[in-house]
Amino acid sequence: MKKRILSMLATGLVALSAHAAEKPNVVIMLADNLGYGDLSCYNGGIRGKFQTPNIDQLASEGMRFTQFLVEPGCTPSRAGLLTGQYSIRSGMSLVIAPGDGGGLQPDDITIGTALKSVGYNTTYIGKWHLGPNAHSQPQNQGFDQWLYGFKGSTDSTQYNDSMLTTGAPEAFRKAAEVKLLEAKKPGGAAKAIGVYDINYRTQIEADIAEAAEDYIKKQAKKKDPFFLMIGWTRPHFPNDPHPDFEGSSGIGKYGDSVVELDARTGQVLKAIDDAGVRDNTIVIWISDNGATVTATVGDEIGHGSNGPFRGELGDAFEGSIRTAGMIRWPAKIQPSVSNEMISIHDFLPTLANVSGAELPNDRPYDGVDQTDWLTGEKAESNRDHLITFIGDRIAAVRWNQWRLYPMVVNASTDTNPVIAGYLGKAEETNGFPRIYNIEADPREMQDTLVSGNAWVLAMYSKLIAQYKATLKEYPNPPAPNMTNL
């Protein structure tokens, strides 16, 4: 593995001196549990004071995707984004829970690794959720530094409070404390610089945005191109906003949190403009999965919206895996709105092509290079399907406008509805998948298997066979499972 990375670095350095200035900077901003209908550029501005002008402006200046597909959870989508592979190929097809292992491994190649190999300065700020161990952390996965980071999920900020009320031992409470982490150079383990608790929850997004501003300002003055990835924490529960945004949306904490997310995004965009690197900076703004819409926890009501689509975070329905996404590159991409299919897995091969990075050929990639479509050289996307996994199961297959389910996950009625998508009941479908035409029936109300569309099963079988064929040479590691011990 070390030889492979050194080879990638050597190849990149040869071209670096002559072409560094030509390579675009890259900024990826990743929202956390934001639904398709939560941005006013997607919902038509129908939600009163709940508006997102900065993200809307970004969308108007680049290509806004109306068919951007992800995976059904924080960890799976992040794994898919960074590796260009279905999350099951890296053993991360479920959210990594506290005390769980797994995560990125030393031989994984990420966007950070790829861009670093061709001379980029790389920085990660914010939420990671791709493994708790040092080898899985950003500074060991292609990033020069990790700022204002934490290993897991924002809902962990409430663990201490819940442990107190349920009488957990003090040692457990201490162990569950979420550390705020920092790594100022590659290698080693990140160091704790504070505690990410319910009190700091209101401040973290401001600190992430300020760190991003500082990085852009400093790095824009240097010759090397830069790659900045921001793992925002909003609007993941709990959504206690910064005091400046309390009551700003008119619909409660969730809306206030999205309004703050929009403002923090505006800070980063302004920093890019002020640094004079707007034209040659690719800005990608996406959500990792759909919103939770059935949650009512404490005084926070689930006001997330997945637009016209059925489903929510954790299940395999359209509302879970179809969410907000956009890209701006003034030098190359014309402003537009596209309903062509693109997935979160496509950014690694696309950015590798744009930057001149060579990806190793010792693994399968599920992402496809979308450069020619994004830049207008081709009218159609290079993607026509996506397979969705939950744990070790294929939970859905999307092909063109058709959605097929070999199983159906029904929302749980006997557990906290905030995680209904994860703890829902998997219902078998008696040997035949459910089939929906998502364009004719976006809410998936009418199963069309018996309506003359059984022919779709042939393509379904073909896509599954193609995926399974790759497992002969590249078998998946064990899928995560915390019950089948």
C-alpha positions as a printed NumPy array, in Angstrom:
array([[  0.   ,   0.   ,   0.   ],
       [  2.833,   2.413,   0.896],
       [  4.491,   1.713,  -2.46 ],
       [  1.231,   2.422,  -4.284],
       [  0.75 ,   5.756,  -2.55 ],
       [  4.384,   6.739,  -3.134],
       [  3.956,   5.871,  -6.801],
       [  0.828,   8.035,  -6.992],
       [  2.686,  10.916,  -5.343],
       [  5.657,  10.574,  -7.684],
       [  3.434,  10.563, -10.754],
       [  1.625,  13.647,  -9.539],
       [  4.765,  15.585,  -8.651],
       [  6.156,  15.231, -12.17 ],
       [  3.248,  17.223, -13.566],
       [  2.847,  19.527, -10.6  ],
       [  5.509,  22.144, -11.293],
       [  4.207,  22.979, -14.774],
       [  0.498,  22.603, -14.215],
       [ -0.299,  23.398, -10.571],
       [ -1.778,  26.775, -11.445],
       [ -4.142,  25.146, -13.935],
       [ -5.678,  22.768, -11.456],
       [ -8.935,  24.03 ,  -9.927],
       [ -9.33 ,  24.376,  -6.179],
       [-12.055,  22.132,  -4.77 ],
       [-14.421,  22.883,  -1.898],
       [-16.965,  20.244,  -0.864],
       [-19.611,  21.167,   1.698],
       [-21.642,  18.288,   3.116],
       [-24.862,  18.97 ,   5.034],
       [-26.079,  16.415,   7.583],
       [-29.604,  14.948,   7.191],
       [-30.987,  17.742,   5.011],
       [-34.021,  16.821,   2.919],
       [-34.863,  17.506,  -0.716],
       [-37.568,  19.988,   0.271],
       [-35.574,  21.939,   2.88 ],
       [-33.931,  24.472,   0.568],
       [-36.015,  27.24 ,  -0.957],
       [-34.387,  26.666,  -4.359],
       [-35.993,  23.205,  -4.275],
       [-39.334,  23.976,  -2.612],
       [-40.163,  27.215,  -4.423],
       [-39.817,  29.339,  -1.287],
       [-43.171,  28.225,   0.106],
       [-42.079,  27.86 ,   3.741],
       [-42.467,  31.406,   5.033],
       [-39.371,  32.787,   6.752],
       [-37.654,  29.444,   6.302],
       [-35.428,  30.634,   3.436],
       [-31.909,  29.726,   2.243],
       [-30.694,  32.658,   0.099],
       [-26.966,  31.869,   0.122],
       [-27.359,  28.248,  -0.978],
       [-30.018,  29.344,  -3.472],
       [-27.542,  31.83 ,  -4.964],
       [-24.898,  29.127,  -5.257],
       [-27.425,  26.873,  -6.996],
       [-28.269,  29.62 ,  -9.501],
       [-24.604,  30.089, -10.365],
       [-23.887,  26.441, -11.138],
       [-25.681,  23.219, -11.987],
       [-28.41 ,  22.249,  -9.542],
       [-29.261,  18.558,  -9.482],
       [-32.863,  17.444,  -9.109],
       [-31.875,  13.771,  -9.246],
       [-28.902,  13.595,  -6.904],
       [-28.756,  10.168,  -5.232],
       [-26.93 ,   9.115,  -2.066],
       [-26.935,   6.25 ,   0.437],
       [-29.424,   5.96 ,   3.322],
       [-27.279,   7.179,   6.221],
       [-24.386,   9.331,   7.417],
       [-21.607,   6.744,   7.363],
       [-22.668,   4.981,   4.13 ],
       [-22.922,   8.218,   2.147],
       [-19.626,   9.561,   3.45 ],
       [-17.925,   6.29 ,   2.559],
       [-19.452,   6.394,  -0.915],
       [-18.412,  10.002,  -1.44 ],
       [-14.792,   9.598,  -0.414],
       [-14.062,   6.174,  -1.96 ],
       [-16.25 ,   6.223,  -5.083],
       [-17.564,   2.785,  -4.052],
       [-20.787,   1.445,  -2.63 ],
       [-20.371,   1.579,   1.135],
       [-20.791,  -2.178,   1.44 ],
       [-17.441,  -2.612,  -0.334],
       [-15.71 ,  -0.983,   2.641],
       [-17.935,  -2.587,   5.284],
       [-19.74 ,   0.665,   6.087],
       [-23.271,   0.079,   4.845],
       [-24.736,   0.97 ,   8.241],
       [-24.086,   3.986,  10.442],
       [-21.112,   3.42 ,  12.743],
       [-22.507,   3.442,  16.283],
       [-20.677,   4.28 ,  19.533],
       [-18.449,   1.386,  20.556],
       [-18.541,  -0.062,  17.05 ],
       [-15.372,  -0.605,  15.042],
       [-14.897,  -0.526,  11.296],
       [-14.214,   2.506,   9.169],
       [-11.773,   3.416,   6.423],
       [ -8.705,   1.21 ,   6.23 ],
       [ -5.052,   2.032,   5.417],
       [ -5.377,   0.756,   1.844],
       [ -8.46 ,   2.828,   1.003],
       [ -8.063,   5.572,  -1.59 ],
       [-10.114,   8.695,  -0.913],
       [-10.676,  11.972,  -2.716],
       [ -8.103,  13.389,  -0.317],
       [ -5.554,  10.728,  -1.287],
       [ -6.173,  11.27 ,  -4.993],
       [ -5.897,  15.059,  -4.919],
       [ -2.928,  14.952,  -2.556],
       [ -1.127,  12.776,  -5.094],
       [ -1.228,  15.597,  -7.679],
       [ -0.046,  18.378,  -5.416],
       [ -3.136,  19.609,  -3.587],
       [ -3.02 ,  20.969,  -0.07 ],
       [ -5.881,  19.14 ,   1.656],
       [ -7.89 ,  19.998,   4.758],
       [-10.946,  18.478,   6.418],
       [-13.089,  20.458,   8.869],
       [-15.971,  19.084,  10.942],
       [-17.878,  15.823,  11.169],
       [-16.147,  12.644,   9.963],
       [-18.085,   9.484,  11.023],
       [-15.914,   7.085,   9.036],
       [-14.298,   5.15 ,  11.833],
       [-13.036,   5.874,  15.347],
       [ -9.502,   4.508,  15.017],
       [ -6.51 ,   6.656,  14.094],
       [ -5.945,   4.945,  10.739],
       [ -9.501,   5.817,   9.729],
       [ -9.238,   9.533,  10.573],
       [ -8.796,  12.28 ,   7.948],
       [ -5.108,  12.945,   8.662],
       [ -4.444,   9.321,   7.677],
       [ -6.809,   9.328,   4.704],
       [ -5.255,  11.936,   2.431],
       [ -5.804,  15.139,   4.415],
       [ -3.022,  17.353,   5.74 ],
       [ -5.085,  18.369,   8.747],
       [ -8.411,  17.893,  10.515],
       [ -9.986,  20.803,  12.379],
       [-13.009,  20.964,  14.716],
       [-13.552,  17.281,  14.155],
       [-15.426,  14.544,  15.948],
       [-15.576,  10.851,  15.212],
       [-19.252,  10.041,  15.347],
       [-22.622,  11.706,  15.206],
       [-24.055,  14.912,  16.649],
       [-26.771,  13.083,  18.574],
       [-23.958,  11.764,  20.765],
       [-23.825,  15.231,  22.35 ],
       [-26.853,  14.202,  24.397],
       [-25.429,  10.928,  25.7  ],
       [-24.185,  12.367,  28.985],
       [-27.578,  13.901,  29.739],
       [-29.432,  10.678,  28.908],
       [-26.952,   8.596,  30.911],
       [-27.538,  10.74 ,  33.956],
       [-31.292,  10.232,  33.767],
       [-30.971,   6.479,  33.214],
       [-28.377,   5.925,  35.94 ],
       [-25.428,   4.844,  33.83 ],
       [-22.118,   4.444,  35.706],
       [-19.819,   7.467,  35.733],
       [-17.157,   5.533,  33.814],
       [-19.653,   4.976,  31.001],
       [-20.541,   8.649,  30.947],
       [-16.885,   9.59 ,  30.689],
       [-16.239,   7.06 ,  27.948],
       [-19.219,   8.307,  25.95 ],
       [-18.091,  11.917,  26.095],
       [-17.685,  13.247,  22.554],
       [-14.254,  14.787,  22.125],
       [-13.614,  17.707,  19.84 ],
       [-10.537,  16.696,  17.851],
       [ -7.705,  18.287,  15.937],
       [ -4.815,  16.987,  13.852],
       [ -2.492,  19.665,  12.48 ],
       [ -0.385,  17.327,  10.344],
       [ -0.715,  13.957,   8.604],
       [ -0.232,  10.759,  10.578],
       [ -0.837,   9.722,  14.144],
       [ -4.03 ,  10.161,  16.1  ],
       [ -6.047,  13.353,  16.421],
       [ -5.789,  15.115,  19.786],
       [ -8.683,  16.231,  21.944],
       [ -9.026,  20.015,  22.191],
       [-12.36 ,  20.103,  23.979],
       [-15.702,  18.383,  24.462],
       [-18.509,  18.439,  21.91 ],
       [-21.454,  18.475,  24.31 ],
       [-24.952,  19.92 ,  24.264],
       [-23.59 ,  23.316,  25.329],
       [-21.036,  23.517,  22.513],
       [-23.673,  22.354,  20.026],
       [-24.771,  25.965,  19.5  ],
       [-21.237,  27.126,  18.641],
       [-19.683,  24.431,  16.487],
       [-21.011,  25.572,  13.108],
       [-19.647,  29.082,  13.673],
       [-16.221,  27.647,  14.497],
       [-16.25 ,  25.362,  11.444],
       [-17.128,  28.289,   9.177],
       [-14.45 ,  30.531,  10.682],
       [-11.801,  27.831,  10.293],
       [-12.834,  27.399,   6.653],
       [-12.597,  31.158,   6.051],
       [ -9.101,  31.276,   7.545],
       [ -7.925,  28.297,   5.517],
       [ -9.205,  29.686,   2.206],
       [ -7.673,  33.105,   2.892],
       [ -4.239,  31.638,   3.64 ],
       [ -4.212,  28.892,   1.017],
       [ -5.387,  31.119,  -1.84 ],
       [ -2.116,  33.065,  -1.56 ],
       [ -0.058,  29.939,  -2.223],
       [  0.812,  28.35 ,  -5.55 ],
       [ -0.513,  24.892,  -4.77 ],
       [ -4.206,  24.195,  -5.436],
       [ -6.26 ,  23.31 ,  -2.392],
       [ -8.984,  20.848,  -1.482],
       [-11.211,  21.789,   1.445],
       [-13.934,  19.467,   2.667],
       [-16.418,  20.697,   5.256],
       [-18.552,  18.267,   7.229],
       [-21.325,  20.526,   8.498],
       [-23.276,  19.315,  11.531],
       [-26.666,  20.762,  10.601],
       [-29.527,  20.001,  10.509],
       [-28.767,  16.776,  12.389],
       [-30.609,  16.353,  15.689],
       [-30.281,  17.989,  18.231],
       [-30.771,  21.299,  16.466],
       [-30.076,  23.907,  19.116],
       [-28.985,  26.826,  16.904],
       [-26.536,  29.586,  17.612],
       [-28.315,  32.379,  19.559],
       [-28.111,  34.637,  16.499],
       [-30.491,  32.277,  14.668],
       [-33.043,  31.416,  17.332],
       [-36.531,  31.99 ,  15.931],
       [-35.165,  32.91 ,  12.493],
       [-37.191,  30.375,  10.5  ],
       [-40.571,  30.658,  12.165],
       [-40.98 ,  26.866,  12.329],
       [-38.781,  25.845,  15.248],
       [-35.298,  24.504,  15.894],
       [-34.983,  22.467,  12.726],
       [-35.734,  25.443,  10.504],
       [-33.513,  27.727,  12.577],
       [-30.705,  25.204,  12.148],
       [-31.074,  25.188,   8.351],
       [-31.12 ,  29.001,   8.301],
       [-27.847,  28.947,  10.237],
       [-26.417,  26.363,   7.83 ],
       [-27.269,  28.703,   4.979],
       [-25.559,  31.644,   6.68 ],
       [-22.421,  29.606,   7.418],
       [-22.359,  28.481,   3.785],
       [-22.51 ,  32.155,   2.83 ],
       [-19.412,  32.831,   4.941],
       [-17.439,  30.192,   3.035],
       [-18.63 ,  31.45 ,  -0.354],
       [-17.686,  35.023,   0.572],
       [-14.235,  33.843,   1.633],
       [-13.755,  32.277,  -1.807],
       [-14.799,  35.527,  -3.493],
       [-12.669,  37.701,  -1.203],
       [ -9.644,  35.502,  -1.882],
       [-10.044,  36.069,  -5.623],
       [-10.234,  32.367,  -6.528],
       [-13.907,  32.084,  -7.462],
       [-13.468,  31.353, -11.17 ],
       [-11.07 ,  28.465, -10.677],
       [-12.702,  26.89 ,  -7.633],
       [-15.107,  23.968,  -7.896],
       [-17.733,  24.245,  -5.151],
       [-19.803,  21.13 ,  -4.474],
       [-22.667,  21.498,  -1.987],
       [-24.595,  18.33 ,  -1.091],
       [-26.519,  16.562,   1.657],
       [-25.562,  13.097,   2.855],
       [-29.134,  11.723,   2.937],
       [-32.726,  12.767,   3.32 ],
       [-34.314,  14.242,   6.42 ],
       [-36.006,  12.48 ,   9.293],
       [-39.633,  13.534,   8.999],
       [-41.337,  11.52 ,  11.763],
       [-39.197,  12.693,  14.667],
       [-40.61 ,  14.35 ,  17.757],
       [-37.95 ,  14.374,  20.437],
       [-38.21 ,  16.627,  23.478],
       [-39.145,  20.082,  22.259],
       [-37.802,  19.483,  18.758],
       [-40.303,  18.506,  16.11 ],
       [-39.171,  16.864,  12.889],
       [-39.805,  19.601,  10.348],
       [-37.503,  18.174,   7.726],
       [-38.984,  17.756,   4.256],
       [-38.111,  15.228,   1.574],
       [-40.244,  17.057,  -0.942],
       [-42.615,  14.909,  -2.978],
       [-40.844,  11.675,  -2.135],
       [-41.727,   8.863,   0.255],
       [-39.279,   7.783,   2.939],
       [-36.735,   9.226,   5.338],
       [-33.244,   8.809,   6.724],
       [-32.33 ,   5.143,   7.148],
       [-34.776,   3.467,   4.779],
       [-34.265,   2.805,   1.072],
       [-37.131,   4.85 ,  -0.362],
       [-36.669,   7.799,  -2.695],
       [-36.998,  10.399,   0.072],
       [-34.043,   8.849,   1.887],
       [-31.591,   8.696,  -0.999],
       [-32.652,  11.62 ,  -3.216],
       [-31.629,  14.955,  -1.8  ],
       [-30.125,  18.369,  -2.478],
       [-26.96 ,  18.73 ,  -4.548],
       [-25.253,  21.333,  -6.737],
       [-21.892,  22.205,  -8.27 ],
       [-20.388,  25.543,  -9.314],
       [-17.291,  25.975, -11.462],
       [-17.539,  29.327, -13.274],
       [-14.691,  28.533, -15.647],
       [-16.298,  25.328, -16.934],
       [-19.911,  24.697, -15.842],
       [-22.821,  26.725, -17.157],
       [-25.673,  27.644, -14.763],
       [-28.511,  25.163, -15.221],
       [-30.957,  22.81 , -13.531],
       [-30.628,  19.166, -14.524],
       [-32.772,  16.118, -13.852],
       [-30.05 ,  13.787, -15.108],
       [-29.   ,  11.128, -12.604],
       [-25.861,  11.655, -10.546],
       [-24.781,   9.91 ,  -7.362],
       [-22.527,  10.77 ,  -4.449],
       [-20.106,   8.069,  -5.665],
       [-19.393,   9.982,  -8.886],
       [-17.324,  12.783,  -7.365],
       [-14.142,  10.741,  -6.82 ],
       [-13.679,   9.644, -10.462],
       [-14.831,  13.057, -11.706],
       [-12.394,  15.012,  -9.551],
       [ -9.623,  12.535, -10.362],
       [-10.163,  13.257, -14.053],
       [-10.325,  17.02 , -13.574],
       [ -7.153,  17.091, -11.466],
       [ -5.162,  14.543, -13.441],
       [ -4.987,  12.053, -10.568],
       [ -4.623,   8.373, -11.454],
       [ -6.781,   5.972,  -9.454],
       [ -5.416,   2.471,  -8.76 ],
       [ -7.029,  -0.301, -10.789],
       [ -6.918,  -2.9  ,  -8.016],
       [-10.52 ,  -2.318,  -6.89 ],
       [-13.965,  -1.773,  -8.436],
       [-15.447,   1.729,  -8.548],
       [-19.187,   2.276,  -8.525],
       [-18.843,   5.985,  -9.243],
       [-18.621,   7.175, -12.846],
       [-16.742,  10.109, -14.311],
       [-19.253,  12.891, -15.   ],
       [-16.821,  15.518, -16.351],
       [-18.09 ,  15.614, -19.937],
       [-21.724,  15.938, -18.836],
       [-21.042,  18.609, -16.197],
       [-19.007,  20.725, -18.615],
       [-21.605,  20.487, -21.389],
       [-19.632,  18.293, -23.752],
       [-22.327,  15.649, -23.407],
       [-26.067,  16.197, -22.958],
       [-26.725,  13.19 , -20.733],
       [-25.306,  11.9  , -17.48 ],
       [-23.076,   8.836, -17.567],
       [-25.205,   7.16 , -14.877],
       [-28.501,   5.308, -15.313],
       [-28.747,   3.174, -12.162],
       [-27.884,   2.882,  -8.466],
       [-28.028,  -0.027,  -6.014],
       [-28.973,   0.748,  -2.406],
       [-27.81 ,  -1.383,   0.511],
       [-28.9  ,  -1.615,   4.141],
       [-26.405,  -3.719,   6.047],
       [-25.755,  -6.845,   4.008],
       [-28.996,  -6.591,   2.023],
       [-29.744,  -5.072,  -1.356],
       [-32.669,  -2.925,  -0.31 ],
       [-33.483,  -1.159,  -3.587],
       [-32.37 ,  -0.792,  -7.183],
       [-32.904,   2.371,  -9.192],
       [-32.748,   2.134, -13.006],
       [-33.779,   5.193, -15.017],
       [-37.228,   6.119, -13.655],
       [-37.879,   2.698, -12.148],
       [-37.45 ,   1.781,  -8.475],
       [-37.424,  -1.888,  -7.474],
       [-37.528,  -3.227,  -3.916],
       [-36.649,  -6.847,  -3.1  ],
       [-37.728,  -5.959,   0.44 ],
       [-39.702,  -3.094,   1.937],
       [-38.781,  -1.308,   5.164],
       [-41.88 ,  -0.136,   6.995],
       [-41.54 ,   2.539,   9.671],
       [-41.279,   1.183,  13.195],
       [-44.226,   1.763,  15.519],
       [-42.732,   0.371,  18.717],
       [-39.52 ,   2.401,  18.891],
       [-38.547,   6.05 ,  18.921],
       [-39.744,   7.375,  15.558],
       [-36.613,   9.492,  15.181],
       [-34.862,   6.344,  13.929],
       [-37.839,   4.739,  12.227],
       [-35.837,   4.33 ,   9.036],
       [-33.178,   2.293,  10.826],
       [-35.407,   0.302,  13.158],
       [-38.217,  -0.23 ,  10.691],
       [-39.523,  -3.668,   9.898],
       [-38.014,  -5.372,   6.852],
       [-40.91 ,  -6.972,   4.999],
       [-40.214,  -9.667,   2.447],
       [-42.062,  -9.381,  -0.858],
       [-43.018, -13.017,  -1.564],
       [-40.382, -13.617,  -4.207],
       [-41.199, -10.667,  -6.472],
       [-39.873,  -7.123,  -6.024],
       [-42.123,  -4.101,  -5.76 ],
       [-41.832,  -1.84 ,  -8.832],
       [-42.611,   1.884,  -9.004],
       [-42.293,   4.427, -11.802],
       [-40.829,   7.35 ,  -9.882],
       [-41.608,   9.894, -12.601],
       [-45.253,   8.924, -12.919],
       [-45.65 ,   8.183,  -9.209],
       [-43.076,  10.161,  -7.117],
       [-44.694,   9.146,  -3.818],
       [-44.559,   5.466,  -4.81 ],
       [-48.222,   4.799,  -4.172],
       [-48.867,   2.273,  -6.927],
       [-46.899,  -0.952,  -7.358],
       [-46.779,  -1.517, -11.136],
       [-45.531,  -5.11 , -11.306],
       [-48.935,  -6.336, -12.488],
       [-49.533,  -3.335, -14.775],
       [-47.499,  -4.491, -17.735],
       [-44.097,  -3.475, -16.343],
       [-42.773,  -6.896, -15.413],
       [-40.245,  -6.475, -18.253],
       [-38.245,  -4.196, -15.913],
       [-37.296,  -7.32 , -13.951],
       [-34.931,  -8.323, -16.752],
       [-32.861,  -5.16 , -16.338],
       [-33.049,  -5.518, -12.558],
       [-31.574,  -9.015, -12.799],
       [-28.864,  -7.812, -15.172],
       [-27.719,  -4.996, -12.882],
       [-27.598,  -7.279,  -9.862],
       [-25.649,  -9.875, -11.843],
       [-23.111,  -7.236, -12.925],
       [-22.569,  -6.166,  -9.33 ],
       [-22.294,  -9.74 ,  -8.044],
       [-19.763, -10.574, -10.754],
       [-17.358,  -8.003,  -9.28 ],
       [-17.453,  -9.829,  -5.933],
       [-15.635, -12.849,  -7.354],
       [-12.397, -10.903,  -7.667],
       [-13.146,  -8.227,  -5.071],
       [-15.234,  -9.754,  -2.259],
       [-16.794,  -7.408,   0.252],
       [-15.652,  -7.391,   3.876],
       [-18.29 ,  -8.469,   6.39 ],
       [-21.181,  -6.017,   6.454],
       [-21.872,  -4.256,   9.761],
       [-24.326,  -5.971,  12.057],
       [-24.766,  -5.332,  15.783],
       [-27.355,  -8.05 ,  16.381],
       [-26.148, -11.098,  14.454],
       [-23.153, -11.762,  16.662]])
